[in-house]
Amino acid sequence: MMAWLRLHSMAFAATIAKLARTPFASVLNILVIGVALALPAGAYTLLINLQEAARGVSSDPELSIFLALDAKKDDVAEIDKRLKAEPLVASATYKSREAAFAELKASPALGDVLAALNQNPLPDAFVVRLKMNAADALDRLATGMQAWPKVEHVQVDSAWVRRVAAALKLGQLSVLVLAALLSVALLAVTFNTIRLQILTQRDEIEVSKLLGATDGTIRRPFYYYGALLGLFGGATAALMVWGGISVMNAGVADLARTYASSFSLHMLATGDLLAILAFAASLGWLGAWLSVSRHLREFEPRN
């Protein structure tokens, strides 16, 4: 066991030394990998923030019940009773036609127009806050309320719930496709980098084989090289995403203030960041394995 650990520690140290001997090339490779990973990681970060924003907006969905113009106080009381008995209703606020008309008349844009009307055209209404935001359930509830006596119209904005859900699903699929494409690019970068390393060290590899070095001993430093390139590239991607979010938050804060909100973008959770690093290191190792398996067996000691 100690011998195995010593071999791995020696291979790891040799890999670090190799990266240090070629700082410019190493930094360029890491930056290329970092940019390739930053694109899907940044898109995923924005998607997570949008999902949380959508949940915050749609956490308490509402529908409006407009009564017939000839509805009486008893009709209003009956609907209020039904709403209180409905298990999916969180709260219901009654707004009389007189109060609604007075609010509109107080509006500078509509005051003159409404003042010219001989009668109040607005109906009594209930603003109902619900306990769930599933579009199908909203539609079923609205259909049932529409059949209540003296209910003229039930307005429920379930279409936007579907649109938001569809948009987020499309965003998830887009991120997956982008991540898959750029993962292939990352593999290609690592594959080619390791191939160049193998070509550069051809004589050293052949001498090592003549001296009886095992395939594992020869391959191990290349595996570490690919994994470290991926790991450092993943860390670079995380820094790029963090920098991008920091820059964007200034504009996001200004936009949020116009909606009386304190919404801001936030970085991925620690678990997600670790997953990105592990994914990047795994891709780097896989690229190295593919390159070593393809090219190293072509080198045999010369007689």
C-alpha positions in Angstrom: 0.0 0.0 0.0 2.8 2.4 0.9 4.6 1.6 -2.4 1.4 2.3 -4.3 0.9 5.7 -2.5 4.5 6.6 -3.1 4.2 5.9 -6.8 1.1 8.1 -7.0 2.6 10.9 -5.0 5.7 10.8 -7.3 3.5 10.9 -10.4 1.5 13.8 -8.9 4.6 15.8 -8.0 6.0 15.2 -11.5 2.8 16.5 -13.0 2.9 19.7 -10.9 6.5 20.2 -11.9 5.5 19.7 -15.6 2.8 22.3 -15.3 5.2 24.7 -13.7 7.9 24.2 -16.4 5.5 25.4 -19.1 3.4 28.1 -17.3 2.3 29.9 -20.5 1.0 26.8 -22.3 -0.5 25.5 -19.1 -2.4 28.8 -18.4 -3.7 28.9 -22.0 -5.0 25.3 -21.7 -6.6 26.1 -18.4 -8.2 29.2 -19.7 -9.6 27.4 -22.8 -11.1 24.7 -20.5 -12.3 27.4 -18.1 -14.2 29.3 -20.8 -15.7 26.1 -22.2 -17.0 25.2 -18.7 -18.0 28.8 -17.8 -20.6 29.0 -20.5 -22.8 26.1 -19.3 -22.0 26.8 -15.7 -23.0 30.4 -16.1 -26.2 29.5 -18.0 -27.0 27.0 -15.2 -26.4 29.6 -12.5 -28.8 32.1 -14.3 -31.4 29.3 -14.7 -31.3 28.5 -11.0 -31.7 32.2 -10.2 -34.6 32.5 -12.6 -36.3 29.4 -11.1 -36.1 30.9 -7.6 -37.4 34.2 -8.9 -40.3 32.4 -10.7 -41.1 30.5 -7.5 -41.2 33.8 -5.6 -43.5 35.4 -8.0 -45.8 32.4 -8.4 -45.8 31.2 -4.8 -49.2 32.8 -4.0 -51.2 32.6 -7.3 -54.3 34.7 -7.5 -57.6 34.6 -9.4 -60.3 37.3 -9.7 -64.0 36.6 -9.4 -66.2 39.2 -11.1 -69.9 39.2 -10.1 -72.9 40.0 -12.2 -73.9 43.7 -12.1 -77.2 42.7 -10.5 -75.6 40.8 -7.7 -77.1 41.6 -4.3 -75.5 41.6 -0.8 -76.9 38.1 -0.2 -75.1 36.9 -3.3 -71.9 38.4 -2.2 -72.3 36.8 1.3 -73.0 33.4 -0.3 -69.8 33.6 -2.5 -67.8 34.7 0.5 -69.1 31.7 2.4 -68.2 29.3 -0.5 -64.7 30.7 -0.7 -64.0 30.2 3.0 -65.1 26.6 2.6 -62.9 26.0 -0.4 -59.7 24.1 0.8 -57.5 25.4 -2.0 -58.2 29.1 -1.1 -55.7 30.7 1.2 -57.5 34.1 1.4 -60.2 36.1 -0.3 -60.5 39.9 -0.4 -63.8 41.5 -1.4 -63.7 44.7 -3.4 -67.0 46.4 -4.0 -67.8 48.1 -7.3 -68.0 51.4 -5.5 -64.5 51.1 -4.1 -63.0 49.9 -7.4 -64.7 52.8 -9.2 -63.4 55.3 -6.7 -59.8 54.0 -7.1 -60.0 54.3 -10.9 -61.5 57.8 -10.7 -58.5 58.8 -8.5 -56.1 57.8 -11.3 -54.9 60.8 -13.2 -55.0 58.9 -16.5 -58.6 57.7 -16.2 -60.2 60.2 -13.9 -61.6 62.5 -16.6 -62.9 59.6 -18.7 -64.7 57.9 -15.8 -66.1 61.3 -14.6 -68.0 61.5 -17.8 -69.8 58.2 -17.2 -73.4 58.3 -15.9 -73.1 55.0 -14.0 -70.6 52.7 -12.5 -69.7 50.0 -15.1 -67.6 47.9 -12.7 -68.8 44.8 -10.9 -68.2 43.6 -7.4 -65.2 41.3 -7.3 -63.2 39.0 -5.1 -59.4 38.7 -5.3 -58.6 35.1 -4.2 -55.2 34.0 -3.2 -54.6 30.2 -3.6 -52.4 27.7 -1.9 -50.9 26.2 -5.0 -49.9 27.2 -8.5 -50.4 24.1 -10.6 -51.9 25.3 -13.9 -54.3 22.3 -14.3 -55.6 22.7 -10.7 -56.1 26.4 -11.3 -58.2 25.7 -14.4 -60.4 23.2 -12.6 -61.0 25.5 -9.7 -61.8 28.4 -12.0 -64.3 26.2 -14.0 -66.0 25.2 -10.8 -66.3 28.8 -9.6 -67.6 30.0 -12.9 -70.7 27.9 -12.3 -71.5 29.6 -8.9 -74.6 31.8 -8.9 -74.1 35.4 -9.9 -70.5 34.8 -11.0 -70.1 36.6 -14.3 -66.4 35.8 -15.0 -63.4 34.1 -13.3 -60.1 35.4 -14.4 -57.1 33.1 -13.6 -53.7 33.6 -15.1 -52.7 30.0 -15.5 -51.4 30.5 -19.0 -48.4 32.4 -17.7 -47.7 29.5 -15.2 -47.5 27.1 -18.1 -45.3 29.6 -20.1 -42.9 30.0 -17.2 -42.7 26.2 -16.7 -42.1 25.6 -20.4 -39.5 28.3 -20.6 -37.6 27.0 -17.6 -37.8 23.4 -19.1 -36.5 24.7 -22.4 -33.7 26.5 -20.5 -32.7 23.2 -18.7 -32.6 21.4 -22.0 -30.5 24.1 -23.6 -28.0 24.1 -20.7 -27.7 20.3 -21.0 -27.1 20.5 -24.8 -24.6 23.3 -24.3 -22.8 21.4 -21.6 -22.7 18.2 -23.7 -21.2 20.1 -26.7 -18.6 22.0 -24.7 -17.7 18.8 -22.8 -16.8 17.3 -26.2 -14.7 20.4 -26.8 -13.0 20.0 -23.4 -12.3 16.3 -24.2 -10.8 17.3 -27.6 -8.6 20.0 -25.9 -7.3 17.5 -23.3 -6.9 14.8 -25.9 -4.7 17.0 -28.1 -2.7 18.4 -25.2 -1.9 14.9 -23.9 -1.0 13.8 -27.4 1.5 16.7 -27.7 2.9 15.7 -24.3 3.3 12.1 -25.4 5.1 13.2 -28.7 7.4 15.5 -26.7 8.3 12.8 -24.3 8.6 10.0 -26.9 12.3 9.3 -26.2 11.8 9.4 -22.5 8.9 6.9 -22.8 10.9 4.5 -24.9 13.8 4.6 -22.5 11.5 4.0 -19.6 10.1 0.9 -21.4 13.6 -0.4 -22.1 14.3 0.0 -18.3 11.2 -2.1 -17.5 8.7 0.6 -16.6 5.2 -0.7 -16.5 2.4 0.8 -18.5 0.8 2.1 -15.3 3.9 4.0 -14.3 4.2 5.6 -17.8 0.4 6.4 -18.0 -0.1 7.7 -14.5 1.5 11.2 -14.9 -0.6 11.8 -18.1 -3.8 10.9 -16.2 -2.9 13.3 -13.4 -2.0 16.0 -16.0 -5.4 15.7 -17.7 -7.2 15.7 -14.4 -5.4 18.7 -13.0 -6.0 20.6 -16.2 -9.7 19.9 -15.9 -9.7 20.7 -12.1 -7.9 24.1 -12.6 -10.2 24.8 -15.6 -13.2 24.1 -13.5 -11.9 26.4 -10.8 -11.3 29.1 -13.4 -14.8 28.6 -14.7 -16.2 29.1 -11.2 -14.2 32.4 -10.8 -15.5 33.6 -14.2 -19.1 32.9 -13.2 -18.6 34.6 -9.9 -17.1 37.6 -11.6 -19.9 37.7 -14.1 -22.6 37.6 -11.4 -20.8 40.3 -9.4 -20.8 42.6 -12.5 -24.4 41.8 -13.4 -25.8 42.3 -9.9 -25.3 46.1 -10.1 -27.7 46.2 -13.1 -30.0 43.6 -11.6 -30.3 45.6 -8.4 -31.3 48.8 -10.4 -33.9 46.8 -12.3 -35.3 45.1 -9.1 -35.7 48.5 -7.4 -38.1 49.6 -10.1 -40.3 46.7 -9.1 -39.8 47.4 -5.3 -37.8 44.2 -5.0 -34.5 43.3 -3.5 -33.8 40.4 -5.9 -30.2 39.7 -6.8 -28.3 37.0 -8.5 -26.4 34.6 -6.2 -23.6 32.1 -6.8 -24.2 28.3 -7.0 -24.3 26.3 -3.8 -21.2 24.7 -2.5 -22.4 21.3 -3.6 -23.0 22.5 -7.2 -19.5 24.1 -7.3 -17.9 20.9 -6.1 -19.9 18.9 -8.7 -18.5 21.2 -11.4 -14.9 20.7 -10.2 -15.4 16.9 -10.1 -17.0 16.9 -13.5 -14.2 19.0 -15.0 -11.5 16.8 -13.4 -13.3 13.7 -14.7 -13.5 15.1 -18.2 -9.8 15.9 -18.1 -9.0 12.4 -16.9 -11.2 10.9 -19.6 -9.5 13.0 -22.3 -6.1 11.9 -21.0 -7.2 8.3 -20.9 -8.5 8.4 -24.5 -5.3 10.1 -25.7 -2.9 7.7 -23.8 -4.8 4.7 -25.0 -4.7 5.9 -28.6 -1.2 7.1 -28.9 1.0 5.5 -26.2 0.8 2.0 -27.6 2.3 3.2 -30.8 5.5 3.8 -29.1 7.7 0.8 -28.7 11.3 0.8 -27.7 13.7 1.0 -30.7 16.3 -1.8 -31.1 
